[in-house]
Amino acid sequence: IERWGHTAYTAANGFEALKVFQDQQIDLIVSDIRMPEMDGLQLLQKVQDIDKQCPVLFLTGYPSDDSAVEAMHSGADDYLVKPVNFDELKLRIEKSLERKDRMKAIPFLKGMNWALLISIPFWLILGIILAKLLRWSKQGNLMSASASGKENISSNPKYQVDASFLSEISSATLVK
């Protein structure tokens, strides 16, 4: 694993692995399912209590459909059978780390979606205001709104316009 550019920490059992996980910034765990004192599934549960985003890959020399289903159902990222092909292990580690990085981006993307959704009414209102201003300007009006937004100017007295609603716009001028 170190040849692939990662720092590796080893532990003899689940308790030691949990201690290392708590003391170090760990990005991914590769664990055996069968270990003394605390097995891999118990370790997975403890790790998820601390950090749900940390991927856990299980290795086992005693494969069974039940253990694979239980591991994946418990939240394991992957399940490999010993002896492990190192190219396959490297690929699975890289995929798990990429998935973790994508998951980190989700809160930011959700925030961006909310920002866009919240800004839609603002842009709709601005569009309506601009459409009305354009319609008024086509009726022969000269309309100017200053930063105070309290001016009425029109070439036709019939179309006097109160521009106070434009107080949020620093300067707007429409001329026919």
C-alpha positions as CSV (number, residue, x, y, z in Angstrom):
1,I,0.0,0.0,0.0
2,E,2.9,2.4,0.7
3,R,4.3,1.7,-2.8
4,W,1.0,3.2,-4.1
5,G,1.6,6.5,-2.3
6,H,-0.4,5.9,0.9
7,T,0.8,5.8,4.5
8,A,-0.1,2.5,6.1
9,Y,-0.7,1.7,9.8
10,T,-1.0,-1.9,11.0
11,A,-3.0,-3.3,13.9
12,A,-3.1,-6.8,15.3
13,N,-6.8,-6.7,16.1
14,G,-9.9,-4.5,16.0
15,F,-9.2,-2.7,19.2
16,E,-5.7,-1.6,18.0
17,A,-7.2,-0.6,14.7
18,L,-9.8,1.5,16.4
19,K,-7.2,3.2,18.5
20,V,-5.1,4.0,15.4
21,F,-8.3,5.3,13.7
22,Q,-9.0,7.6,16.6
23,D,-5.4,8.9,16.9
24,Q,-4.6,9.4,13.2
25,Q,-6.4,10.9,10.2
26,I,-7.4,7.8,8.4
27,D,-8.9,7.9,4.9
28,L,-9.6,4.2,4.4
29,I,-9.5,0.9,6.3
30,V,-8.5,-2.5,4.9
31,S,-9.5,-5.1,7.5
32,D,-9.8,-8.8,7.9
33,I,-13.2,-9.9,8.9
34,R,-11.9,-12.5,11.4
35,M,-9.7,-11.0,14.0
36,P,-9.1,-11.7,17.7
37,E,-10.9,-9.6,20.4
38,M,-12.9,-7.4,18.0
39,D,-13.8,-8.7,14.5
40,G,-14.0,-6.6,11.4
41,L,-17.7,-6.2,11.5
42,Q,-17.5,-4.8,15.0
43,L,-14.7,-2.5,13.9
44,L,-16.8,-1.3,11.0
45,Q,-19.7,-0.4,13.4
46,K,-17.3,1.5,15.7
47,V,-15.7,3.4,12.8
48,Q,-19.1,4.3,11.4
49,D,-20.1,5.7,14.8
50,I,-17.1,8.1,14.5
51,D,-17.0,8.7,10.7
52,K,-19.7,7.4,8.3
53,Q,-17.6,8.6,5.3
54,C,-14.6,6.4,6.0
55,P,-14.6,3.5,3.5
56,V,-13.9,0.0,4.9
57,L,-12.7,-2.8,2.6
58,F,-12.9,-6.3,4.0
59,L,-10.5,-9.2,3.3
60,T,-11.3,-12.7,4.2
61,G,-9.8,-16.2,3.9
62,Y,-13.1,-17.7,4.8
63,P,-15.5,-16.5,2.2
64,S,-19.2,-17.2,2.3
65,D,-22.2,-15.6,0.8
66,D,-23.6,-14.8,4.3
67,S,-20.4,-13.0,5.4
68,A,-20.3,-11.0,2.2
69,V,-23.9,-10.0,2.4
70,E,-23.6,-9.1,6.1
71,A,-20.4,-7.0,5.5
72,M,-21.9,-5.1,2.6
73,H,-25.2,-4.7,4.4
74,S,-23.4,-3.3,7.4
75,G,-21.8,-0.6,5.3
76,A,-18.5,-2.1,4.0
77,D,-17.3,-0.5,0.8
78,D,-15.9,-3.7,-0.6
79,Y,-15.3,-7.4,0.1
80,L,-12.3,-9.3,-1.3
81,V,-11.2,-12.9,-0.9
82,K,-7.7,-14.0,0.1
83,P,-5.3,-14.5,-1.5
84,V,-5.7,-11.0,-2.8
85,N,-4.6,-9.9,-6.2
86,F,-2.6,-6.7,-5.5
87,D,-3.7,-5.0,-8.7
88,E,-7.3,-5.7,-7.8
89,L,-6.7,-4.4,-4.2
90,K,-5.1,-1.2,-5.6
91,L,-8.0,-0.6,-7.9
92,R,-10.6,-1.1,-5.1
93,I,-8.7,1.2,-2.8
94,E,-8.5,3.9,-5.5
95,K,-12.3,3.5,-6.3
96,S,-13.2,3.7,-2.6
97,L,-11.1,6.9,-2.1
98,E,-12.6,8.5,-5.2
99,R,-16.1,7.7,-4.0
100,K,-15.2,9.2,-0.6
101,D,-14.1,12.4,-2.3
102,R,-17.3,12.6,-4.4
103,M,-19.3,12.2,-1.2
104,K,-17.5,15.1,0.4
105,A,-18.6,17.3,-2.5
106,I,-22.3,16.5,-2.0
107,P,-23.0,19.0,0.8
108,F,-21.4,21.8,-1.3
109,L,-23.5,20.8,-4.3
110,K,-26.7,20.7,-2.2
111,G,-25.9,24.2,-1.0
112,M,-25.4,25.4,-4.5
113,N,-28.8,23.9,-5.5
114,W,-30.5,25.7,-2.6
115,A,-28.8,29.0,-3.5
116,L,-30.0,28.7,-7.1
117,L,-33.6,27.7,-6.0
118,I,-33.7,30.6,-3.5
119,S,-32.5,33.1,-6.1
120,I,-35.1,32.2,-8.7
121,P,-37.9,34.3,-7.2
122,F,-35.5,37.3,-7.1
123,W,-34.7,37.0,-10.8
124,L,-38.4,36.5,-11.7
125,I,-39.3,39.7,-9.8
126,L,-36.5,41.6,-11.4
127,G,-37.6,40.3,-14.8
128,I,-41.2,41.5,-14.2
129,I,-40.0,44.9,-13.1
130,L,-37.8,45.2,-16.2
131,A,-40.6,44.1,-18.5
132,K,-42.9,46.8,-17.0
133,L,-40.2,49.4,-17.3
134,L,-39.7,48.5,-21.0
135,R,-43.4,48.6,-21.6
136,W,-43.6,52.0,-20.0
137,S,-40.7,53.3,-22.0
138,K,-42.4,52.2,-25.2
139,Q,-45.4,54.3,-24.3
140,G,-43.4,57.5,-24.7
141,N,-42.1,57.8,-21.3
142,L,-38.7,58.9,-20.1
143,M,-38.2,57.4,-16.7
144,S,-35.2,57.7,-14.4
145,A,-34.7,56.3,-11.0
146,S,-31.9,57.5,-8.8
147,A,-30.4,55.7,-5.8
148,S,-33.1,57.2,-3.7
149,G,-35.7,55.7,-6.0
150,K,-38.2,58.5,-5.4
151,E,-38.2,60.4,-8.7
152,N,-41.1,60.7,-11.2
153,I,-40.1,61.8,-14.7
154,S,-42.3,61.5,-17.8
155,S,-42.6,63.3,-21.1
156,N,-46.3,62.5,-20.9
157,P,-48.2,63.7,-17.8
158,K,-50.7,60.9,-18.4
159,Y,-48.0,58.3,-17.5
160,Q,-46.5,59.6,-14.3
161,V,-44.7,56.7,-12.6
162,D,-43.8,56.3,-9.0
163,A,-40.3,54.7,-9.1
164,S,-40.0,54.2,-5.3
165,F,-40.1,50.4,-5.8
166,L,-36.7,50.7,-7.6
167,S,-34.9,51.7,-4.4
168,E,-32.8,48.5,-4.6
169,I,-31.4,49.6,-8.0
170,S,-28.7,52.2,-7.8
171,S,-29.5,53.8,-11.2
172,A,-31.8,52.9,-14.0
173,T,-32.7,55.0,-17.1
174,L,-35.0,54.0,-19.9
175,V,-35.5,56.3,-22.9
176,K,-37.7,55.9,-25.9
